[in-house]
Amino acid sequence: MIADDGLTPVLMDFGSLVKGRKYISNRQEALELQDTAAEHSTMPYRAPELFDVKTGNTITEKVDVWSLGCTLFALLYGHSPFEPPNDSSLVGDSIALAVTQGTYKFPDSTYSEAVKEIVKRCLMVDPELRPSVREIRTFVEQVITGME
């Protein structure tokens, strides 16, 4: 989102802000978290594990790493990875399917493969394979150091 001055970017949509880790011990908790995520987070930026919350799993801060990847993609290309501007067929269930399958494409650009790799790492569908915030920070520092 852009502020009224037409230049200043504004980050928003922190409605799903919760504790970093939540163990899901029963189906009721799973459904409640799923409903909360649906109500308070934007679908194309919501982590795959929040579309079908499983009992016995722990939802971690890696949902934020996913959202970071979506936000970085949007900053680079001007749209969500799961809502390409030329594909009006992606709505509702098809956005959910694209997110849960990790289906997105990088537009043609002049961005380096290292910059794209940051986004790719954040958008790993399996949260166990998704890096932590510290790992992303380390990788970004390596990319920046490599650019100097």
DSSP file (Angstrom, degrees, kcal/mol; ACC not computed):
  #  RESIDUE AA STRUCTURE BP1 BP2  ACC     N-H-->O    O-->H-N    N-H-->O    O-->H-N    TCO  KAPPA ALPHA  PHI   PSI    X-CA   Y-CA   Z-CA
    1    1 A M              0   0    0      0, 0.0     9,-3.1     0, 0.0     2,-0.4   0.000 360.0 360.0 360.0 145.9    0.0    0.0    0.0
    2    2 A I  B     -A    9   0A   0      7,-0.2     6,-0.0     1,-0.1     9,-0.0  -0.910 360.0-119.4-112.8 138.3    1.2    3.5   -0.8
    3    3 A A    >   -     0   0    0      5,-3.3     3,-2.3    -2,-0.4    -1,-0.1  -0.110  39.3 -91.5 -67.4 171.1    0.5    6.5    1.5
    4    4 A D  T 3  S+     0   0    0      1,-0.3    -1,-0.1     2,-0.1    -2,-0.0   0.721 122.2  69.0 -59.1 -23.6   -1.4    9.6    0.4
    5    5 A D  T 3  S-     0   0    0      3,-0.1    -1,-0.3     1,-0.1    -2,-0.1   0.587 105.4-127.3 -74.1  -6.5    1.8   11.3   -0.8
    6    6 A G  S <  S+     0   0    0     -3,-2.3    -2,-0.1     2,-0.2    -1,-0.1   0.442  94.4  61.8  79.5  -0.8    2.0    8.7   -3.6
    7    7 A L  S    S+     0   0    0      1,-0.1    -1,-0.1     2,-0.0    -3,-0.1   0.674  73.7  88.6-124.5 -34.9    5.6    7.7   -2.6
    8    8 A T        -     0   0    0     -5,-0.0    -5,-3.3     1,-0.0     2,-0.2  -0.598  66.8-139.6 -82.2 118.2    5.7    6.3    0.9
    9    9 A P  B     -A    2   0A   0      0, 0.0     2,-0.5     0, 0.0    -7,-0.2  -0.515  15.5-158.7 -74.0 144.0    5.2    2.6    1.2
   10   10 A V        -     0   0    0     -9,-3.1     2,-0.4    -2,-0.2    -2,-0.0  -0.985   6.3-148.3-126.9 121.9    3.1    1.4    4.1
   11   11 A L        +     0   0    0     -2,-0.5     2,-0.2     3,-0.0     3,-0.1  -0.738  35.5 149.0 -85.7 136.7    3.3   -2.1    5.5
   12   12 A M        +     0   0    0     -2,-0.4    -2,-0.0     1,-0.1     0, 0.0  -0.784  24.7  88.3-148.3-169.7   -0.1   -3.2    6.9
   13   13 A D        +     0   0    0     -2,-0.2     3,-0.3     1,-0.1    29,-0.2   0.938  39.1 147.0  73.9  50.2   -2.2   -6.3    7.5
   14   14 A F    >   +     0   0    0      1,-0.2     3,-1.5    -3,-0.1    -1,-0.1  -0.004  29.3 119.2-100.2  27.8   -0.9   -7.4   10.9
   15   15 A G  T 3   +     0   0    0     25,-0.3    -1,-0.2     1,-0.3    26,-0.2   0.696  68.7  57.8 -66.9 -20.0   -4.3   -8.6   11.9
   16   16 A S  T 3  S+     0   0    0     -3,-0.3    -1,-0.3    24,-0.3     2,-0.2   0.244  73.1 143.4 -95.5  14.5   -3.1  -12.2   12.3
   17   17 A L    <   +     0   0    0     -3,-1.5     2,-0.3    23,-0.1     3,-0.1  -0.363  21.3 143.4 -60.1 120.0   -0.4  -11.2   14.9
   18   18 A V        -     0   0    0     -2,-0.2    -2,-0.1     1,-0.1     4,-0.0  -0.841  55.2 -54.7-144.4 178.6   -0.1  -13.9   17.5
   19   19 A K        -     0   0    0     -2,-0.3    -1,-0.1     1,-0.1     3,-0.0  -0.237  55.5-112.5 -57.6 153.0    2.5  -15.7   19.6
   20   20 A G  S    S+     0   0    0      1,-0.1     2,-0.4    -3,-0.1    43,-0.2   0.771  97.6  31.9 -62.9 -30.2    5.4  -17.1   17.6
   21   21 A R        +     0   0    0     39,-0.2     2,-0.4    40,-0.1    39,-0.2  -0.994  60.4 177.0-135.7 136.0    4.6  -20.8   18.3
   22   22 A K  E     -B   59   0B   0     37,-2.6    37,-2.9    -2,-0.4     2,-0.4  -0.943  19.0-147.4-140.9 116.0    1.2  -22.5   18.9
   23   23 A Y  E     -B   58   0B   0     -2,-0.4     2,-0.8    35,-0.3    35,-0.2  -0.681  13.4-144.0 -80.7 133.0    0.8  -26.2   19.4
   24   24 A I        +     0   0    0     33,-3.0    32,-3.8    -2,-0.4    33,-0.3  -0.860  25.6 171.1-101.2 103.8   -2.5  -27.5   17.9
   25   25 A S        +     0   0    0     -2,-0.8     2,-0.3    30,-0.2    -1,-0.1   0.674  59.0  15.8 -92.5 -18.0   -3.6  -30.2   20.3
   26   26 A N  S  > S-     0   0    0      1,-0.1     4,-1.9    28,-0.1     3,-0.1  -0.952  78.7-100.8-151.0 170.1   -7.1  -30.9   18.9
   27   27 A R  H  > S+     0   0    0     -2,-0.3     4,-2.7     1,-0.2     5,-0.2   0.837 116.9  57.8 -64.0 -34.9   -9.4  -30.4   16.0
   28   28 A Q  H  > S+     0   0    0      2,-0.2     4,-2.5     1,-0.2    -1,-0.2   0.929 107.8  46.8 -62.7 -44.4  -11.3  -27.5   17.6
   29   29 A E  H  > S+     0   0    0      2,-0.2     4,-2.6     1,-0.2     5,-0.2   0.897 111.7  52.5 -62.5 -40.0   -8.0  -25.5   18.0
   30   30 A A  H  X S+     0   0    0     -4,-1.9     4,-2.4     1,-0.2    23,-0.3   0.938 111.7  44.4 -61.5 -47.4   -7.1  -26.3   14.4
   31   31 A L  H  X S+     0   0    0     -4,-2.7     4,-2.6     2,-0.2    -2,-0.2   0.883 112.5  52.5 -66.4 -38.5  -10.4  -25.0   13.1
   32   32 A E  H  X S+     0   0    0     -4,-2.5     4,-2.6    -5,-0.2    -1,-0.2   0.927 112.0  45.1 -62.9 -44.5  -10.3  -21.9   15.3
   33   33 A L  H  X S+     0   0    0     -4,-2.6     4,-2.7     2,-0.2    -2,-0.2   0.910 112.8  51.2 -65.6 -41.2   -6.8  -21.0   14.1
   34   34 A Q  H  X S+     0   0    0     -4,-2.4     4,-2.2    -5,-0.2    -2,-0.2   0.916 112.4  46.3 -60.7 -44.4   -7.8  -21.7   10.5
   35   35 A D  H  X S+     0   0    0     -4,-2.6     4,-2.2     2,-0.2    -2,-0.2   0.902 112.0  50.9 -65.4 -42.0  -10.8  -19.5   10.9
   36   36 A T  H  X S+     0   0    0     -4,-2.6     4,-2.6     1,-0.2    -2,-0.2   0.921 110.9  48.5 -62.0 -43.9   -8.8  -16.7   12.6
   37   37 A A  H  X S+     0   0    0     -4,-2.7     4,-1.6     1,-0.2    -1,-0.2   0.910 111.8  49.7 -62.5 -41.8   -6.2  -16.8    9.8
   38   38 A A  H  < S+     0   0    0     -4,-2.2    -1,-0.2    -5,-0.2    -2,-0.2   0.866 116.7  42.0 -65.0 -35.7   -9.0  -16.7    7.1
   39   39 A E  H  < S+     0   0    0     -4,-2.2    -2,-0.2     1,-0.1    -1,-0.2   0.840 125.0  31.4 -79.7 -33.9  -10.6  -13.7    8.9
   40   40 A H  H  < S+     0   0    0     -4,-2.6     2,-0.4    -5,-0.2   -25,-0.3   0.388 108.4  62.3-113.9   3.2   -7.4  -11.7    9.7
   41   41 A S  S  < S-     0   0    0     -4,-1.6     2,-0.4    -5,-0.2     5,-0.1  -0.973  81.3-109.1-132.8 149.6   -4.9  -12.4    7.0
   42   42 A T    >>  -     0   0    0     -2,-0.4     3,-2.0   -29,-0.2     4,-0.7  -0.588  29.3-131.1 -77.4 127.1   -4.8  -11.7    3.3
   43   43 A M  G >4 S+     0   0    0     -2,-0.4     3,-1.2     1,-0.3    -1,-0.1   0.847 102.2  51.5 -50.6 -49.1   -5.1  -15.0    1.4
   44   44 A P  G 34 S+     0   0    0      0, 0.0    -1,-0.3     0, 0.0    38,-0.2   0.636 116.3  42.7 -68.7  -9.4   -2.2  -14.5   -1.1
   45   45 A Y  G <4 S+     0   0    0     -3,-2.0     2,-0.3    35,-0.1    -2,-0.2   0.413  89.9 108.7-110.5  -2.1    0.2  -13.7    1.8
   46   46 A R  S << S-     0   0    0     -3,-1.2     5,-0.1    -4,-0.7    18,-0.1  -0.589  75.3-112.0 -81.6 134.9   -1.1  -16.5    4.2
   47   47 A A    >   -     0   0    0     -2,-0.3     3,-2.0     1,-0.1     4,-0.3  -0.319  24.2-117.4 -64.7 146.5    1.3  -19.4    4.8
   48   48 A P  G >> S+     0   0    0      0, 0.0     3,-1.7     0, 0.0     4,-0.7   0.839 111.4  62.7 -54.6 -36.8    0.1  -22.8    3.3
   49   49 A E  G 34 S+     0   0    0      1,-0.3     5,-0.2    76,-0.2    -2,-0.1   0.620  96.5  60.4 -69.2  -9.8   -0.1  -24.4    6.8
   50   50 A L  G <4 S+     0   0    0     -3,-2.0     3,-0.3     1,-0.1    -1,-0.3   0.522  92.9  64.9 -92.8  -6.4   -2.8  -21.9    7.8
   51   51 A F  T <4 S+     0   0    0     -3,-1.7     2,-0.2    -4,-0.3    -2,-0.2   0.832 121.2  15.7 -81.3 -34.1   -5.2  -23.1    5.0
   52   52 A D  S  < S-     0   0    0     -4,-0.7    -1,-0.3     2,-0.0     2,-0.2  -0.700  83.7-158.5-140.5  83.1   -5.6  -26.6    6.5
   53   53 A V        -     0   0    0     -3,-0.3     2,-0.4   -23,-0.3    -3,-0.1  -0.456  12.2-143.9 -70.9 128.8   -4.3  -26.5   10.1
   54   54 A K    >   -     0   0    0     -2,-0.2     3,-1.3    -5,-0.2   -30,-0.2  -0.755  12.4-117.6 -99.5 138.7   -3.4  -30.0   11.3
   55   55 A T  T 3  S+     0   0    0     -2,-0.4   -30,-0.2     1,-0.2     3,-0.1  -0.480 100.9  29.5 -66.6 139.6   -3.9  -31.4   14.8
   56   56 A G  T 3  S+     0   0    0    -32,-3.8    -1,-0.2     1,-0.3     2,-0.2   0.396  98.0 111.3  89.4  -2.9   -0.7  -32.3   16.4
   57   57 A N    <   -     0   0    0     -3,-1.3   -33,-3.0   -33,-0.3     2,-0.5  -0.642  62.6-132.4 -99.4 160.5    1.4  -29.7   14.6
   58   58 A T  E     -B   23   0B   0    -35,-0.2     2,-0.5    -2,-0.2   -35,-0.3  -0.964  12.6-145.0-111.2 124.1    3.0  -26.6   15.9
   59   59 A I  E     -B   22   0B   0    -37,-2.9   -37,-2.6    -2,-0.5     2,-0.2  -0.777  31.6-175.7 -85.3 127.7    2.4  -23.4   14.0
   60   60 A T    >   -     0   0    0     -2,-0.5     3,-1.8   -39,-0.2     4,-0.2  -0.525  44.8 -84.3-119.5-178.3    5.7  -21.4   14.2
   61   61 A E  T >> S+     0   0    0      1,-0.3     3,-1.2    -2,-0.2     4,-1.1   0.535 107.9  89.5 -64.6  -5.8    7.1  -18.1   13.3
   62   62 A K  H 3> S+     0   0    0      1,-0.3     4,-1.9     2,-0.2    -1,-0.3   0.687  73.2  69.1 -68.8 -15.6    7.9  -19.6    9.9
   63   63 A V  H <> S+     0   0    0     -3,-1.8     4,-2.0   -43,-0.2    -1,-0.3   0.855  99.3  50.4 -64.4 -32.5    4.4  -18.4    8.8
   64   64 A D  H <> S+     0   0    0     -3,-1.2     4,-2.4    -4,-0.2    -2,-0.2   0.838 104.9  55.2 -72.8 -33.1    6.0  -14.9    9.1
   65   65 A V  H  X S+     0   0    0     -4,-1.1     4,-2.3     2,-0.2    -2,-0.2   0.911 107.7  50.6 -64.2 -41.5    8.9  -16.0    6.9
   66   66 A W  H  X S+     0   0    0     -4,-1.9     4,-2.2     2,-0.2    -2,-0.2   0.951 111.1  47.5 -58.1 -50.0    6.4  -17.1    4.3
   67   67 A S  H  X S+     0   0    0     -4,-2.0     4,-2.6     1,-0.2    -2,-0.2   0.866 108.7  55.3 -61.7 -36.4    4.7  -13.7    4.5
   68   68 A L  H  X S+     0   0    0     -4,-2.4     4,-3.0     2,-0.2    -1,-0.2   0.929 106.8  50.6 -60.0 -45.3    8.1  -12.0    4.2
   69   69 A G  H  X S+     0   0    0     -4,-2.3     4,-2.3     1,-0.2    -2,-0.2   0.908 111.4  47.8 -59.3 -42.6    8.7  -13.9    1.0
   70   70 A C  H  X S+     0   0    0     -4,-2.2     4,-2.3     2,-0.2    -1,-0.2   0.902 113.2  48.4 -64.1 -41.5    5.4  -12.7   -0.4
   71   71 A T  H  X S+     0   0    0     -4,-2.6     4,-2.4     2,-0.2    -2,-0.2   0.909 111.0  49.5 -67.5 -42.5    6.0   -9.2    0.6
   72   72 A L  H  X S+     0   0    0     -4,-3.0     4,-2.3     2,-0.2    -2,-0.2   0.924 110.9  50.5 -61.2 -43.9    9.5   -9.2   -0.9
   73   73 A F  H  X S+     0   0    0     -4,-2.3     4,-2.8    -5,-0.2     6,-0.4   0.933 111.1  48.8 -57.8 -47.0    8.1  -10.6   -4.1
   74   74 A A  H  X S+     0   0    0     -4,-2.3     4,-2.4     1,-0.2    -1,-0.2   0.872 110.5  50.7 -63.5 -38.0    5.5   -7.8   -4.1
   75   75 A L  H  < S+     0   0    0     -4,-2.4    -1,-0.2     1,-0.2    -2,-0.2   0.881 115.6  42.9 -66.1 -37.3    8.1   -5.1   -3.5
   76   76 A L  H  < S+     0   0    0     -4,-2.3    -2,-0.2    -5,-0.2    -1,-0.2   0.894 131.5  19.8 -73.7 -40.8   10.2   -6.4   -6.4
   77   77 A Y  H  < S-     0   0    0     -4,-2.8    -3,-0.2     2,-0.3    -2,-0.2   0.500  98.3-115.8-116.2  -6.9    7.4   -7.0   -8.9
   78   78 A G  S  < S+     0   0    0     -4,-2.4     2,-0.3    -5,-0.3    -4,-0.2   0.588  86.6  61.2  84.4   8.8    4.5   -4.9   -7.8
   79   79 A H  S    S-     0   0    0     -6,-0.4    -2,-0.3    -9,-0.1    -1,-0.2  -0.984  90.3 -85.3-159.6 160.6    2.1   -7.8   -7.1
   80   80 A S    >   -     0   0    0      3,-0.3     3,-1.2    -2,-0.3    -9,-0.1  -0.326  35.9-122.9 -64.7 149.1    1.7  -10.9   -5.0
   81   81 A P  T 3  S+     0   0    0      0, 0.0    24,-0.4     0, 0.0    -1,-0.1   0.752 114.3  46.8 -63.9 -20.8    3.4  -14.1   -6.2
   82   82 A F  T 3  S+     0   0    0    -38,-0.2    16,-0.1     1,-0.2    17,-0.1   0.276 110.0  52.6-107.7  10.4    0.0  -15.7   -6.1
   83   83 A E  S <  S-     0   0    0     -3,-1.2    -3,-0.3   -39,-0.1    -1,-0.2  -0.484  72.4-170.2-138.5  66.4   -2.0  -13.0   -7.8
   84   84 A P    >   -     0   0    0      0, 0.0     3,-1.8     0, 0.0     6,-0.2  -0.338  27.9-127.0 -59.3 139.1   -0.3  -12.2  -11.1
   85   85 A P  T 3  S+     0   0    0      0, 0.0     3,-0.1     0, 0.0    -7,-0.0   0.745 106.5  51.8 -63.0 -23.6   -1.9   -9.1  -12.6
   86   86 A N  T 3  S+     0   0    0      1,-0.2     2,-0.5     2,-0.0     3,-0.1   0.327  96.0  74.9 -95.5   8.5   -2.6  -10.8  -15.9
   87   87 A D    X   +     0   0    0     -3,-1.8     3,-1.3     1,-0.1    -1,-0.2  -0.743  45.7 165.7-124.4  84.6   -4.4  -13.8  -14.4
   88   88 A S  T 3   +     0   0    0     -2,-0.5    -1,-0.1     1,-0.2    -2,-0.0   0.529  67.9  78.6 -75.8  -4.3   -7.9  -12.8  -13.3
   89   89 A S  T 3  S+     0   0    0      1,-0.1     2,-1.2    -3,-0.1    -1,-0.2   0.686  70.6  93.0 -75.9 -16.6   -8.8  -16.4  -13.0
   90   90 A L    <   +     0   0    0     -3,-1.3     2,-0.3    -6,-0.2    -1,-0.1  -0.659  54.1 131.3 -84.4  98.6   -7.0  -16.7   -9.7
   91   91 A V    >   -     0   0    0     -2,-1.2     3,-2.1    -8,-0.0     4,-0.3  -0.975  65.1 -29.4-140.3 153.8   -9.6  -16.0   -7.0
   92   92 A G  T >> S+     0   0    0     -2,-0.3     4,-2.2     1,-0.3     3,-0.6  -0.100 132.2  19.6  47.7-113.9  -10.7  -17.7   -3.8
   93   93 A D  H 3> S+     0   0    0      1,-0.2     4,-2.5     2,-0.2    -1,-0.3   0.831 125.1  55.1 -59.7 -35.1  -10.0  -21.5   -4.1
   94   94 A S  H <> S+     0   0    0     -3,-2.1     4,-2.3     2,-0.2    -1,-0.2   0.849 107.7  49.3 -71.7 -31.1   -7.6  -21.1   -6.9
   95   95 A I  H <> S+     0   0    0     -3,-0.6     4,-2.7    -4,-0.3    -2,-0.2   0.934 111.5  49.9 -66.8 -45.1   -5.4  -18.7   -4.9
   96   96 A A  H  X S+     0   0    0     -4,-2.2     4,-2.9     1,-0.2    -2,-0.2   0.909 111.8  48.5 -58.0 -42.7   -5.5  -21.1   -2.0
   97   97 A L  H  X S+     0   0    0     -4,-2.5     4,-1.8     2,-0.2     6,-0.2   0.922 110.9  49.8 -64.5 -44.6   -4.5  -23.9   -4.3
   98   98 A A  H  X>S+     0   0    0     -4,-2.3     5,-2.8     2,-0.2     4,-0.8   0.909 114.4  45.6 -60.8 -41.8   -1.6  -21.8   -5.8
   99   99 A V  H ><5S+     0   0    0     -4,-2.7     3,-0.8     3,-0.2    -2,-0.2   0.954 112.9  48.1 -66.2 -50.3   -0.4  -21.0   -2.2
  100  100 A T  H 3<5S+     0   0    0     -4,-2.9    -1,-0.2     1,-0.3    -2,-0.2   0.750 118.9  40.8 -67.7 -22.2   -0.7  -24.5   -0.9
  101  101 A Q  H 3<5S-     0   0    0     -4,-1.8    -1,-0.3    -5,-0.2    -2,-0.2   0.517 108.1-124.8 -97.8  -7.3    1.2  -25.9   -3.9
  102  102 A G  T <<5 +     0   0    0     -3,-0.8     2,-0.9    -4,-0.8    -3,-0.2   0.874  47.9 167.9  67.4  37.0    3.7  -23.0   -4.0
  103  103 A T      < +     0   0    0     -5,-2.8     2,-0.3    -6,-0.2    -1,-0.2  -0.758  16.1 122.5 -92.3 107.3    2.8  -22.3   -7.6
  104  104 A Y        -     0   0    0     -2,-0.9     2,-0.4   -21,-0.0   -22,-0.1  -0.970  42.2-143.7-154.0 163.2    4.2  -18.9   -8.7
  105  105 A K        -     0   0    0    -24,-0.4    -2,-0.0    -2,-0.3     0, 0.0  -0.986  18.1-124.4-133.2 144.3    6.5  -17.6  -11.4
  106  106 A F        -     0   0    0     -2,-0.4     3,-0.1     1,-0.0    -2,-0.0  -0.748  32.0-127.9 -82.0 128.7    9.1  -14.8  -11.4
  107  107 A P        -     0   0    0      0, 0.0     2,-0.1     0, 0.0    -1,-0.0  -0.323  41.2 -80.4 -66.4 159.9    8.4  -12.3  -14.1
  108  108 A D  S    S+     0   0    0      2,-0.1     2,-0.3     1,-0.0     0, 0.0  -0.422  74.2 146.5 -58.6 134.1   11.2  -11.4  -16.4
  109  109 A S        -     0   0    0      2,-0.2   -32,-0.0    -2,-0.1    -3,-0.0  -0.956  61.4-112.0-160.4 175.5   13.4   -9.0  -14.6
  110  110 A T  S    S+     0   0    0     -2,-0.3     2,-0.1     2,-0.0    -2,-0.1   0.297  72.2 124.2 -99.4   7.5   16.9   -7.7  -14.1
  111  111 A Y        -     0   0    0      1,-0.1    -2,-0.2     2,-0.1   -35,-0.0  -0.420  66.0-109.6 -70.5 145.0   17.1   -9.0  -10.5
  112  112 A S     >  -     0   0    0      1,-0.1     4,-2.0    -2,-0.1     5,-0.2  -0.227  20.1-115.1 -69.9 161.1   19.9  -11.3   -9.7
  113  113 A E  H  > S+     0   0    0      1,-0.2     4,-2.2     2,-0.2     5,-0.1   0.824 117.0  59.7 -63.9 -31.4   19.4  -15.0   -9.0
  114  114 A A  H  > S+     0   0    0      2,-0.2     4,-1.4     1,-0.2    -1,-0.2   0.903 104.8  47.8 -65.1 -40.6   20.6  -14.4   -5.4
  115  115 A V  H  > S+     0   0    0      1,-0.2     4,-1.3     2,-0.2     3,-0.3   0.927 112.9  48.5 -65.6 -44.0   17.8  -11.9   -4.8
  116  116 A K  H  X S+     0   0    0     -4,-2.0     4,-2.7     1,-0.2    -2,-0.2   0.855 105.4  60.1 -62.6 -34.3   15.3  -14.4   -6.3
  117  117 A E  H  X S+     0   0    0     -4,-2.2     4,-2.5     1,-0.2    -1,-0.2   0.852  98.3  57.3 -63.9 -35.1   16.8  -17.1   -4.0
  118  118 A I  H  X S+     0   0    0     -4,-1.4     4,-1.7    -3,-0.3    -1,-0.2   0.950 111.2  42.9 -58.5 -48.2   15.9  -15.1   -0.9
  119  119 A V  H  X S+     0   0    0     -4,-1.3     4,-1.9     1,-0.2    -2,-0.2   0.928 112.2  53.5 -64.0 -46.2   12.3  -15.2   -2.0
  120  120 A K  H  < S+     0   0    0     -4,-2.7    -1,-0.2     1,-0.2    -2,-0.2   0.898 107.9  50.5 -57.2 -42.4   12.4  -18.8   -3.1
  121  121 A R  H >< S+     0   0    0     -4,-2.5     3,-1.0     1,-0.2    -1,-0.2   0.897 110.8  48.7 -64.4 -39.4   13.7  -19.8    0.4
  122  122 A C  H 3< S+     0   0    0     -4,-1.7    -1,-0.2     1,-0.2    -2,-0.2   0.825 108.1  56.4 -67.6 -30.6   11.0  -17.9    2.1
  123  123 A L  T 3<  +     0   0    0     -4,-1.9     2,-0.5    -5,-0.1    -1,-0.2  -0.052  68.7 137.7 -98.4  32.7    8.3  -19.5   -0.1
  124  124 A M    <   -     0   0    0     -3,-1.0     6,-0.2     1,-0.2   -22,-0.1  -0.682  49.7-144.7 -73.6 125.7    9.1  -23.1    0.7
  125  125 A V  S    S+     0   0    0     -2,-0.5   -76,-0.2   -24,-0.1    -1,-0.2   0.902  84.8  70.0 -62.2 -42.9    5.7  -24.8    1.1
  126  126 A D  S >> S-     0   0    0      1,-0.2     3,-1.5   -78,-0.1     4,-1.2  -0.668  75.3-151.5 -78.4 115.8    6.9  -27.2    3.8
  127  127 A P  T 34 S+     0   0    0      0, 0.0    -1,-0.2     0, 0.0    -3,-0.1   0.776  94.8  63.2 -61.4 -24.1    7.5  -25.1    6.9
  128  128 A E  T 34 S+     0   0    0      1,-0.2    -3,-0.0    -3,-0.0    -2,-0.0   0.809 107.9  42.4 -67.8 -27.9   10.2  -27.6    8.0
  129  129 A L  T <4 S+     0   0    0     -3,-1.5    -1,-0.2     2,-0.1    -4,-0.1   0.643  94.4  98.3 -90.3 -17.2   12.2  -26.7    4.9
  130  130 A R  S  < S-     0   0    0     -4,-1.2    -8,-0.1    -6,-0.2    -9,-0.1  -0.502  79.8-115.9 -71.3 136.4   11.6  -23.0    5.2
  131  131 A P        -     0   0    0      0, 0.0    -1,-0.1     0, 0.0   -66,-0.1  -0.248  25.1-110.1 -71.1 161.8   14.5  -21.1    6.9
  132  132 A S     >  -     0   0    0      1,-0.1     4,-2.2   -67,-0.0     5,-0.2  -0.332  34.5-101.8 -78.3 170.3   14.2  -19.3   10.2
  133  133 A V  H  > S+     0   0    0      1,-0.2     4,-2.6     2,-0.2     5,-0.2   0.903 125.1  52.0 -60.8 -41.3   14.4  -15.5   10.4
  134  134 A R  H  > S+     0   0    0      1,-0.2     4,-2.5     2,-0.2    -1,-0.2   0.907 108.5  50.1 -62.8 -41.6   18.0  -15.8   11.5
  135  135 A E  H  > S+     0   0    0      2,-0.2     4,-2.3     1,-0.2    -1,-0.2   0.897 111.1  48.9 -65.3 -39.2   18.9  -18.0    8.5
  136  136 A I  H  X S+     0   0    0     -4,-2.2     4,-2.9     2,-0.2     5,-0.2   0.930 110.5  51.1 -64.0 -44.1   17.2  -15.6    6.1
  137  137 A R  H  X S+     0   0    0     -4,-2.6     4,-2.5     1,-0.2    -2,-0.2   0.933 110.5  48.7 -58.9 -46.2   19.1  -12.7    7.7
  138  138 A T  H  X S+     0   0    0     -4,-2.5     4,-2.0     1,-0.2    -1,-0.2   0.916 112.6  48.1 -60.0 -44.4   22.4  -14.5    7.3
  139  139 A F  H  X S+     0   0    0     -4,-2.3     4,-2.4     2,-0.2    -2,-0.2   0.914 110.7  50.8 -64.6 -42.7   21.7  -15.3    3.7
  140  140 A V  H  X S+     0   0    0     -4,-2.9     4,-2.8     1,-0.2    -1,-0.2   0.914 109.4  51.4 -61.2 -42.4   20.7  -11.7    2.9
  141  141 A E  H  X S+     0   0    0     -4,-2.5     4,-2.6    -5,-0.2    -1,-0.2   0.891 109.9  49.8 -61.6 -38.8   23.9  -10.5    4.5
  142  142 A Q  H  X S+     0   0    0     -4,-2.0     4,-2.2     2,-0.2    -2,-0.2   0.901 111.1  49.0 -65.7 -40.4   25.9  -13.0    2.3
  143  143 A V  H  X S+     0   0    0     -4,-2.4     4,-1.1     2,-0.2    -2,-0.2   0.926 113.1  46.8 -63.7 -45.1   24.0  -11.7   -0.8
  144  144 A I  H >X S+     0   0    0     -4,-2.8     4,-0.9     1,-0.2     3,-0.6   0.920 112.0  50.0 -64.0 -43.4   24.7   -8.1    0.2
  145  145 A T  H >< S+     0   0    0     -4,-2.6     3,-0.7     1,-0.2    -1,-0.2   0.890 109.1  53.1 -61.4 -39.7   28.4   -8.8    0.9
  146  146 A G  H 3< S+     0   0    0     -4,-2.2    -1,-0.2     1,-0.2    -2,-0.2   0.730 105.4  54.8 -67.7 -22.8   28.7  -10.6   -2.5
  147  147 A M  H <<        0   0    0     -4,-1.1    -1,-0.2    -3,-0.6    -2,-0.2   0.672 360.0 360.0 -83.9 -17.9   27.3   -7.5   -4.3
  148  148 A E    <<        0   0    0     -4,-0.9    -1,-0.2    -3,-0.7    -2,-0.1   0.495 360.0 360.0 -76.0 360.0   29.9   -5.2   -2.8
